[in-house]
Amino acid sequence: MAIKVLVVDDSSFFRRRVSEIVNQDPELEVIATASNGAEAVKLAAELNPQVITMDIEMPVMDGITAVREIMAKCPAPILMFSSLTHDGAKATLDALDAGALDFLPKRFEDIATNKDDAILLLQQRVKALGRRRIFRPIARPALATPAPRPSVSTGLGSSSFAHSQATSAPVRTPTASSIRASGKQYKLLLIGTSTGGPVALQKILTQFPANYPHPILLIQHMPAAFTPAFANRLNGLCKIEVKEAVNGDLLRPGCAYLAPGGMQMMVERTGSSGRIKVLAGSAEMNYKPCVDITFASASKAYGGDVLAVVLTGMGADGREGARMLKSAGATIWAQDEASCVVYGMPQAVASAGIATQSISLDNMAESILKESARG
């Protein structure tokens, strides 16, 4: 049975073109369209779509408000379309906080000209979300966040984010309290992620103390216009410092470096000092930034002194880099299937026998802190 899709946008051209692209795939079917958020909320309740594509700026009711209402009344996986601007990035992060699961840049020229890669990307994202089962959102207590730094605007605070669940029975995974620290001494923490990553990273990093003992490298599949806003937002919420990585940055404990969108982030080491290299990378690379590239460089620079975590995301980026890290003696963990928005990247490392633990998102921060504690 085809995945039922609701398309929401105030542009009749964009509604029509997105509908055409979705309907080209036999596994997908557009069951209705809406021209504003209020119509979307009404149709979502009446038709129970399996996926909703949502614009952000619309008359009557904007996309962010519509996401909040839909997730409160009739939860469904929502894919946001966003402009590649600073304001568009901020609004997209707000939409993810409201409960949307994924986003795509709103490139009218790509969709209008039938570029194969743009068409395939949209179809893949919709199918990935449509294969998840969304449960009724559960109100969460506010994340324990510090007072924001005065110079940084905050957002992405607590929300009733509806984590998606696998359609199969969840695999039993260890709780944080049941995981025993190995006693191993680390010098670097790596976290790679894609779809669902912004909310997952926020949930983990806001639980880290300011004196977290290691540098942290974050690789999130995200466009260049989005990573500065995302780094600033995390920095305002976290006790640790979070910044977009810059070429030549020296690694410091208690600081997280987010790979810039559209670039590749590598790490090199001279003596006891680590330094970040930011490069344009090959045009043939599917991902910019790429988890494999950062992980591989860390395996050469830090060997086994690394704890690497692969979180929710489509595809298998991170598997080969994690394989190199494991061969060097590093520890590899994966997010468990039940708490992933898309169980692609974590499944790739788990199925290959590279990950030694599959841990739920709720338990990930506590587990990392326990494993990272210096003896």
N, C-alpha and C positions, 0 to 999 in steps of 0.2 A: 504494500500500500504506500502511495506517495506521501511524502512529508508535506503537511498543509502549511502554507505560508501566507501571512498578512503583510502587505507592503504599504508603508506609511511615508508620505512625502507631500509637500504642498506644490511641488512641480509636477504637472501632468506628464511632461516629457520624461522625467526621471521615474515616475511611477510606471509608465508604460514600458520604458526600456528595462528597468529592473525586473518587471513582470515577464517580459519576453525572455530575458536571460535565465531566470529561474525556471520557467516552463520549458526551456530547451532540454532540461535534464529530466529524464523519465522518472527519476526518483523524487522529483519535487513538483508541487502544484500550488499556484497562487489561487487562494480561495476568495480573496477580497482585497480591495485597496482602500486607503483612507487619505484624506488631504490635510488632516490636522490631528493633534493629539486627542482631542475630545472624541472624534470619530473612532480613533484607534482604540480608546478605552472601551467604548460601546461595542465595537465589533469583536474585540478580544473576548469580552464576556459572553457574547452571543455565539461566536463561532469556535472558540477554543482552539486557535491555531497552534501548531507545534513550534513554529518560529515566527518572529516578527522582525522585519527590517524597519528601522526607525530613523527619520531625519531629526535633527536637533532644533533648528530654527523653523518654526511653523506658526501660523496665526491661530487664534482661539485658545489653543493650549500647546505649549512647546513640548519638545520630545522628552526632556528631563522630567517634567511634571507628569507626562503620560507614562513614563517608565515607572515612576513611584506608584501611580495609581494602579497600573496593571499588576505590578508585583504584590501590591497589597490585596487586590481583589481576585485576580485570576492569573496567577504566575505563569509566565511562558519565557522561553529563551529569546532574548532580544539582541539583535545585531544593529549597532549604531552606524550611521554614515556621518562622517565629520570632515569639515574643511581643514586643510593643512595650514592653519594659522595658529598663533598663540592662543587667541580666544577660542578657536575650535578645539585645541588640545585641552584647555581647561574645562570646556563644556563636556567633552568626551569623558574626562576623568570624573566629572560630576555624575554623568550618566552611568558609568560603571559603579560608582558608589551607590547610586539609586537602585541598582540591581541588574543593569544590562550585563551581558556576559562577554561581548566581543565588539570590535569596531573595525571599520574599514575607512580609509580616506575616500572622500567623495570626489573622485576624479571624473567629471563629466566626459572629458575627452576620451578616456580609456573605454568607458562603457559605450559611448556613442559610436565609436569606430570599430566595435566588435573585436577588439584585440583579444586573441585567444587566452592570453595569460590572465587578463582582467576577468573575463567570463568564467574561466575555470576556478579562479580564486574565490569569486563570489559564490559559485555553486558549492565548492568544497566547504566554505565556512558555514553556509546555511545547512548543509547536510550534517556537518559535525555537530552543530548545536541541536539539530532536529533529532539526532539519535540519542540525546540525553533525556532523562526523565527528571523534570523539575518538581520538587516537592513544595508544599506550602511554606512560604518564608517564615522563619522563626525569629522573633525579636531577640537581638543579642544585647547584652549589656555593653555600654560604651567601652571602647578599647581604652586601656590605661595609657593615656598619652600625656606627655608633659605639657606645660604651658608653652604655646608656640613662641618661636623667636620673633621679636617685634618686626624684623625686616622681612619676614616671609609670610605670605598669605597661606592659609591652611584650608583644607577641604578633605575630601575622602575620609571623613571621620567615621563614627559608628554608623552602621546602616543595617537594614534587614536584608542583606545580600543573600539571595537564594542560591546556595551551592547546588550544582547539578549532581546527579547520581547516576551511576551506571545502570543500564537496563537489566544486567545480570545481577545475581545475588552478590552483595559486597564480600570481598575477601577479608577474613579476619586479619587485622594488623595490630602490632603491638601498641600499647598506650605509652605515653611518655614516661610514666612511672615505672613501666616494666622494662624499659631500655636501660641496660647497664652501660655506663661510660667505659670506654675501652682503656682509658688511661693514657692514650696516645697523645703526644704533644704536637700541636699544629702551628703553622705559621700563616695560614691563609684560608679564608672561607670563600667558596664560589657558589653562586646560585644562578641557574639558567632557567628561563621560562618563556612562554609565549601566550597563547590564548588563556585568559583568566589570570595571568600573572600579576597585573597591577594590584588587584585586591589581595591576592595571595602574598605578595611581597609586603604590602602594608600590614597585613595581619601578623606576619613574622617579625618584621623589623621594628614595629612599635613595641615589641616586648623585650627588645635588647636593652641592656643597661648602657649608660654612657661610657662605662669602662670596659666594654666588650674587648677582649684581649687581642683580637686579630684584625687585619684589614679585610674588607669584604669587596668582592667584585660581583656586580650584578649585570647579567646579560638578559635583557628583555626585548623580544622582537617588537619594534616600535619605530614609527617614522621619525625623521630628524626634527620635525617641528614639535614633536610631543615630548621627547626626552628631557629638555630643560624644564618644562612645566612639571613633569612627573618627579624629577629629582627635587625641585623646589618644594613640592607638596610633601613628599616624604620627609624632607629635611625639617619642615615645620611641625611634623607629627612625631618624629622620633627623638629619642634621647641621644642616639648616636648621630654623627654628622653624615648627611647624604649629599653627594654632589655629582653632577655630570662630569665624567672623566675628561681630562685634558691631557694632551700629549706631554709627557715629561713629569706628570704627577708622581710624587714620592708616596709610597704606600705607608699609611699610618694606622696604628691600632685604633679601633673604634670609629673608623671612617668607612663608609660604603661608597664605591665608585660605580656609577651607572654608565654602561657603555653608550656612547652617543649614537643616536639613530643615523642610519646611512653610512656608518663607519665600522671598522673592525677594531676591537680593543685587545691588545696583547700585554703580557707582563714579562719583564726581564729582570734579572737580578745581578747585582754587582756586590760581592761580599755579602753583608747582612742586609743590604738595602734592596728593596723592590721598587721598580719604576714602571709606569704605564706607558705603552706606545699606542697611539691612536693613528690608524692608517686608513686610506681609502679602500684598500683591498681590491680584489679582482672583481670586474664587472660581471663575471659569470657566476658569482656566489649567489645562492638563493636567498640567503639571509644576511642582512646588514643592520645590526650586528649579528654575528654567528656564534652560538655557544661552543661549537666544536673548536673554533679558532682560539677563543680565549682559554678553554680547557687545555687544549694541546700546548699552548705556550706556557701555561702554568705547570704542566707536567715536566717540561724541560727546565723551567726556572726553579721550581720548588720540589720536584720529585714527589715523595710520599708524604710530605708535610702539609697536605691539603685535605680539607673536608669539602666535598663537592655535592651539591644538592640539585636535583632536576625536578622542577615543578611542572604543573599543568601546561599543556601546549600541544598543538597539532604537529604531526610529522615525527621525525627522529633526530632532529638537531640536538647535539650533545652526546649522542651514543658513542661516536668514534673518539671524541675528545675524552669522554669518561673512560673509555677502554684504555687509552694511553695513560691516563692518570692512575687507573687501577694497576696497570703493569708496572708503574713506578712506585707502587706501594700506597697510593692515596686511598681514602675512604669515600665511597660513593653511596649516597642515599637517593631514594625516589619518593615522590608523593604517591600515596595510595590511590587506587582507582576511584573509590567511593567519593573522595573529596575533590577530585579533579573536575574542572569544567570540560576539558578534553583530555582523555587518557591516551595521549600519543607519545610525547617525549618521555614521560616517566615509564610508560610501558616498554618503550624501546630499550632502555637501560635495564629494566627489571627482567624482561624476557630473554635478554642476552646474557643474563647471569652476572651482570656488572655491578648492580646495586646490592648491597648487603642488607639494607632495610627498606621496607615500604612503609611510610609513616603518614598518617592523616594530617591535613593542614592544621587542624586544631591542636595537634601535639607536636608540630614541627619545631616551633620556636623553643619550647622547653627542652626538647631532645637535643637541639643544636647547642643550647646553652650548657646542658649537662655534659655533652661530649667535648665542648670547647674549653671547659673549665681547666685551668692549669692546676696540675697536681702539687 
